[in-house]
Amino acid sequence: MRIILYVVCICFTCIQLHAQHRLNGKITDNKTGEAIAYASVLIKHPDSKGIITYTYSNEDGSFKLEDIQLEELLLEVDMMGYKPYHKILKGDTLNSEVEIKLSESTSQLEEVNLIAKKKAVRMSGDKMIFNLEKLGVITNSNGLEALRQLPGVTLDKDENVQFRGNVDVQLMINGKPTLLKGDALREYIRSLSAQNIDNVEIIAQPSARYDASGTAGIININLKKPKAASFSGNVYSAIGYAEYFKNRNGLNLYYNDAKWNINLGASYNKYNSVNHRNIVQTIQLEDSVKVLDQQNEWLPKTISKNITAGIERTFAKNHKISTAFNYSNSNSSELTLGTTNEYGNDNLYRQVKLRKEIEEPITNTSGNLFYNYTSDSLDTQLDIQLNYADYQQNQSGFLQNKYPVNPTPQEEFLLDIFEGVHYKLFTVQADVQHRFSKQLKLESGAKFSKIRMNYNSDYAANDSSQLFIPEDLLTNHFIYNEHQISAYAQGSYQWQKWNILAGIRAEYIDYSGFSEQLTQTNSNHYIAWFPSMSINYEKENHQYRLSYSRRIGRPNYLDLNPYYQYLDPYTLQKGNPALQPQFYHSFEVNYIYKNAMSASVYGNFYNDQLTSVIDYRENENYNLLFTANGATGNRLGISLNLPYEPTDWWNFQFSFDGYHTREQSQITDFSYDRSGFGYSMEMYHNVTLKDNWTLNASAFYSGRSQSGNSIMKPLYDFSLNIKKMLLDDMLKLELSCQNILKKSMWNSVVQQENVTTHWINRWETRKFTFGVTYNFGKGKSKKVKSTSLQEESSRM
């Protein structure tokens, strides 16, 4: 027995002493030199051809394999769209870096109409990653046009990005949230060339490393990294007309080399616009029917300016320090003209003419300091960042009511208005991740944020008897302070074709709001836990994922203010300091076929939803608007996306989203229990013509849908865009027409007890735009890390 043990020990020792090798390499395109990501790298026995181990190349084309116990091996690299690579390695080459250059395959693939080239769509952890070039959607497109071709992504009336109809989506650049908002954010994304975008990640179920707020998810735009020192940029100008003229202009400059990454940007935009609003309320009384018919024209004139700057320095290959700065300023002159007709049993007995003039200047300053450390082995990474923002918004002007038709004598009503709000936001956070082996990676982090809001309002009326409430309740000084501490830990494990990502996040919030007029303080503190999980499986042409996360929706800072705001002769708005956060359980099942076609089944279940309430006060004859907790419900849906390429000069994306909602409200005087279906379809065509002409056409149809006690009526429209590239693709001329049928609008009906409210917001449609963009220099832009205050700023 002892001899047997000795033999076993000797054999075991020999095995351990047998040479173990590690293999490093990089995979590039033989013609372009570009890195090839996600290529499969297999180590096989040279005789039996059996698989010993395998991995995939990283974003930069690099790969690493360890603990190889062979003195001679067969290396195979495979990537769809490229010729297979085979090479026998032995001796000293086993521990050296291997450079692999793949050549494109000229053979025709089966089912070529389905765009499935080189991993166009893939899943990794909590992300669904779309390679725009491999999807065939980058031809002369800008960033906005590229995003809207992805499943679930649409643009609202102001061309702001939304996901599955929700504008509360976080936008990130190179993995970091940006504080750019409104015009500045939209124009920055528009200024990006789709050819400079490496890929776009859609994170519908964010993992524990991200802030737990919101249910719309995250869209992360990864820009291509420069291969050599370069200076580049673009300058653009566009003029548009719908019912009024608009003009936007901008300049972006980029410099990159081995150590420095610098970018500067500026924009100037001038918009004259209009929104036609019609609200018809039908109130069924005991012995009569009352109708309030409001027609309003909102006419804003806005000038906005924005400056961004960023600089990044790399030290000794392992360390990066960067800082970014943004300043934006806008000034709006807003004129509102309105008429309200009040009917009783079809007889007009009161009419109010409204005129409101408001000046609204807004300034926003933000900045950050960012540090990154990456170990030589790439196994350990540390990120530390400081972020701040200062945001100020003021409103001053007057509101005037006249009464041409009135049953009793009533003098003209005049209300002077002043409102001002000032936010200061500060955050500091650290994130660290370490890969313990090829299979196991752990990461954790912590964040501290501090928010302070100072709000003032003052109203003065010439006749306070015409107000719904005492005049002194319209004067308000509210101070809000909030501190948040959060921490998370999560791990990722790779086992053959399976990948599991699981984590948990804890967030502690302590806030207080003080109303000077009411001498009232409302405060609260709580801790909440947010588990998350995703399981991925890949087999040949099929990818599957199941994911879950718990999310939170917090009230806006001003919603916690016990204020009153006079909107018009029939509408008053107030805050609600009793608001509590709402929580969601959210899940998704994803499927991808041949790295192109994708399908998702998703859902969320919620309690205490923050619900916008319209409370008609029959005795006083006005509407009180406020936000309250109280709705419980769920939304279950399915989305499909199919990229299709009939020819090599024409491809399109077809998207479908269908869902069922169920919601029950226990809010006093606003209770309901409703359910219903909804769906939407969108198609985007990209046609490449001769002589560098490109045609884009998009269309959408949104069917009748129900959410809570609100019904959205069907909407549809289509848009056209044509581009011409000149001067070796450096100059782009563009002509477009948006919403040609003029059917894009907000059209909803709210049914609550004896009150039916039909609300239509019709903005400018059939908008023609002509734009010119000139790109200069060589190289790809790479944005310096943006200020990370998305969760805090979204509640302003």
Summary of the structure (lengths in Angstrom):
residues: 796
radius of gyration: 29.5
end to end distance: 76.9
largest distance: 116.7
contacts: 2656
relative contact order: 0.12
helix: 8%
strand: 65%
